[in-house]
Amino acid sequence: MAEPLIPYIQLPEIPLSFLEHLPWIGERLDPNHPPSIKPFGTLVALGVYIGSVIAVRHARQRSMDEKKMNEFIFWVVGAGFIGGHLLDAIFYHPQRVMSDPLYLFALWDGLSSFGGFVGALCGGLAWRIFRGQGILAMADVIASAFPAAWVFGRAGCASVHDHPGRISDAWFAVQYPYGPGTIGRFDLGLYECLLTIPLAIAFAILWHRKPIRPVGFYLGVMCASYAPVRFALDFLREHEGTINGGDPRYAGLTPAQWACFGLLGLGLYFLRMANWGSTPGGASGGALVEAGEASEAPGALEPGAPGSSDDDRAADAEEPATPAAPR
């Protein structure tokens, strides 16, 4: 009979007790809750930082406006965290919201990944309306960096084991503490972290290889690859009302599973857009240009564009010309 092989590893918090001895600061600290560096928050913050750095670097390589890119990231990430909590509260804890509506404003208490995606989308659209400029190219750049950031975010979930699934004796289950011993349970945060690593590596390789992928490619691949993986993983979640607690079901599926249908459709739409825009002829690709985006990076996706290296120009001279991606 198989037994769980993955040990339950919990990263310790790093105490900041020295702050208690500092003037002014020490007087305002709660001795019952001393400050510390928590692994979950640290890894999530590290993921946001690394993803932002990669996205800005990618924008620079495509001769896009870095200031606008940083501003766009701020709107997307900020709205993503707000949406992540609001949808988590509404769809996963509706009874708590009914009894305590102020829970909707406790942004630090509970996050939903799909809620974060919806919030990020709303933030991007709000920036588009506020600035009056297209966002497709910038959104695709963020998508190219997203898997690397997501690895750290899900590593934070795995570090605190906050997504336990059903009890199981499968070899890939985690040995959760249970009384004096352990019990096997699926750890969905850990699985998602591990499954995102190949996508992050693939995106890093593709970004630096010719030909340059058309706008919409990274958005399409990210959405179309995450949706089926998440849909399958959610079958490993515990059902609501069991002794171990769990997630609610709506017509037999979790809220995230229902959202996977929309995410998959969105991914296929962007992949079709990218494929359409990369076909020879150029006329169809021009139809996908968003207002304001062409002016941000004139010729950014063409051989010999400003900001490209001498090596890139030499490589372009040796390869067949590739139609510019739609902006």
ChimeraX attribute file (.defattr): number of C-alpha atoms within 10 A of each C-alpha:
attribute: neighborCount
match mode: 1-to-1
recipient: residues
	/A:1	5
	/A:2	9
	/A:3	15
	/A:4	19
	/A:5	14
	/A:6	17
	/A:7	14
	/A:8	18
	/A:9	13
	/A:10	11
	/A:11	13
	/A:12	12
	/A:13	12
	/A:14	11
	/A:15	12
	/A:16	11
	/A:17	14
	/A:18	10
	/A:19	16
	/A:20	17
	/A:21	10
	/A:22	10
	/A:23	9
	/A:24	10
	/A:25	10
	/A:26	15
	/A:27	12
	/A:28	9
	/A:29	14
	/A:30	10
	/A:31	11
	/A:32	6
	/A:33	7
	/A:34	14
	/A:35	17
	/A:36	13
	/A:37	12
	/A:38	16
	/A:39	20
	/A:40	22
	/A:41	13
	/A:42	14
	/A:43	20
	/A:44	20
	/A:45	16
	/A:46	16
	/A:47	23
	/A:48	19
	/A:49	13
	/A:50	18
	/A:51	24
	/A:52	21
	/A:53	15
	/A:54	19
	/A:55	25
	/A:56	24
	/A:57	17
	/A:58	20
	/A:59	23
	/A:60	17
	/A:61	16
	/A:62	23
	/A:63	19
	/A:64	24
	/A:65	14
	/A:66	15
	/A:67	10
	/A:68	15
	/A:69	21
	/A:70	16
	/A:71	11
	/A:72	23
	/A:73	24
	/A:74	17
	/A:75	19
	/A:76	25
	/A:77	20
	/A:78	16
	/A:79	22
	/A:80	26
	/A:81	21
	/A:82	23
	/A:83	26
	/A:84	23
	/A:85	25
	/A:86	24
	/A:87	23
	/A:88	21
	/A:89	25
	/A:90	16
	/A:91	19
	/A:92	22
	/A:93	15
	/A:94	15
	/A:95	12
	/A:96	14
	/A:97	16
	/A:98	11
	/A:99	9
	/A:100	10
	/A:101	13
	/A:102	10
	/A:103	18
	/A:104	17
	/A:105	12
	/A:106	13
	/A:107	15
	/A:108	9
	/A:109	11
	/A:110	16
	/A:111	20
	/A:112	22
	/A:113	17
	/A:114	21
	/A:115	26
	/A:116	24
	/A:117	19
	/A:118	21
	/A:119	25
	/A:120	25
	/A:121	19
	/A:122	17
	/A:123	23
	/A:124	25
	/A:125	19
	/A:126	16
	/A:127	20
	/A:128	16
	/A:129	12
	/A:130	9
	/A:131	13
	/A:132	12
	/A:133	17
	/A:134	21
	/A:135	22
	/A:136	21
	/A:137	25
	/A:138	25
	/A:139	22
	/A:140	23
	/A:141	26
	/A:142	24
	/A:143	23
	/A:144	27
	/A:145	24
	/A:146	25
	/A:147	25
	/A:148	23
	/A:149	25
	/A:150	21
	/A:151	26
	/A:152	24
	/A:153	23
	/A:154	25
	/A:155	23
	/A:156	26
	/A:157	24
	/A:158	26
	/A:159	20
	/A:160	19
	/A:161	22
	/A:162	15
	/A:163	16
	/A:164	24
	/A:165	26
	/A:166	20
	/A:167	19
	/A:168	18
	/A:169	18
	/A:170	16
	/A:171	15
	/A:172	18
	/A:173	25
	/A:174	28
	/A:175	24
	/A:176	21
	/A:177	13
	/A:178	9
	/A:179	7
	/A:180	5
	/A:181	8
	/A:182	14
	/A:183	16
	/A:184	25
	/A:185	24
	/A:186	28
	/A:187	27
	/A:188	25
	/A:189	23
	/A:190	22
	/A:191	16
	/A:192	20
	/A:193	20
	/A:194	15
	/A:195	13
	/A:196	22
	/A:197	16
	/A:198	14
	/A:199	20
	/A:200	19
	/A:201	12
	/A:202	12
	/A:203	20
	/A:204	16
	/A:205	10
	/A:206	14
	/A:207	16
	/A:208	11
	/A:209	9
	/A:210	12
	/A:211	16
	/A:212	19
	/A:213	19
	/A:214	25
	/A:215	29
	/A:216	29
	/A:217	23
	/A:218	26
	/A:219	25
	/A:220	24
	/A:221	19
	/A:222	25
	/A:223	22
	/A:224	23
	/A:225	16
	/A:226	19
	/A:227	22
	/A:228	15
	/A:229	14
	/A:230	16
	/A:231	18
	/A:232	11
	/A:233	17
	/A:234	17
	/A:235	15
	/A:236	17
	/A:237	22
	/A:238	21
	/A:239	19
	/A:240	13
	/A:241	10
	/A:242	10
	/A:243	8
	/A:244	12
	/A:245	14
	/A:246	17
	/A:247	18
	/A:248	19
	/A:249	16
	/A:250	10
	/A:251	8
	/A:252	11
	/A:253	16
	/A:254	20
	/A:255	21
	/A:256	20
	/A:257	22
	/A:258	16
	/A:259	17
	/A:260	21
	/A:261	15
	/A:262	14
	/A:263	23
	/A:264	20
	/A:265	15
	/A:266	17
	/A:267	24
	/A:268	19
	/A:269	17
	/A:270	23
	/A:271	23
	/A:272	15
	/A:273	20
	/A:274	23
	/A:275	17
	/A:276	19
	/A:277	26
	/A:278	21
	/A:279	16
	/A:280	12
	/A:281	10
	/A:282	15
	/A:283	11
	/A:284	15
	/A:285	23
	/A:286	14
	/A:287	12
	/A:288	17
	/A:289	18
	/A:290	16
	/A:291	13
	/A:292	15
	/A:293	18
	/A:294	17
	/A:295	12
	/A:296	17
	/A:297	19
	/A:298	15
	/A:299	16
	/A:300	22
	/A:301	24
	/A:302	18
	/A:303	21
	/A:304	18
	/A:305	17
	/A:306	15
	/A:307	12
	/A:308	17
	/A:309	12
	/A:310	10
	/A:311	10
	/A:312	13
	/A:313	14
	/A:314	12
	/A:315	14
	/A:316	17
	/A:317	12
	/A:318	8
	/A:319	11
	/A:320	9
	/A:321	11
	/A:322	18
	/A:323	19
	/A:324	22
	/A:325	27
	/A:326	25
	/A:327	29
